[in-house]
Amino acid sequence: MFNKKEIIFSEKIGVCTVADITKLTANRGVTYEYYVLKSVFDKEKVSYIPVENHLVQLRNLISKEEAERIKNSTYEEEQELIKQEVDYVLNKVQE
């Protein structure tokens, strides 16, 4: 489980912040917990992902070493969201 204010990677919106963990009520009054994810690069992108049994890949950010490896090898072939993650990790570590 991810924590509020944690920065993670979502396959749908890329590098994002867990802005909140909220409860939403579905059919028949069943309540589920959801991550409220906000993109680091596009403040208007928000995603609600169930905490349990989600189909969207959510994971911790890659390490600085992994980011450097990707940047030095197949960077041009990587998807745009992965490029953003690599740039974010490398730039955040330098600050």
Secondary structure, 3 states (H helix, E strand, C coil): CCCCCCEEEECCCEEEEEEEEEEEECHHHCEEEEEEEEECCCCCCEEEEECCCCCCCEEECCCHHHHHHHHHCCHHHCCHHHHHHHHHHHHHHHC
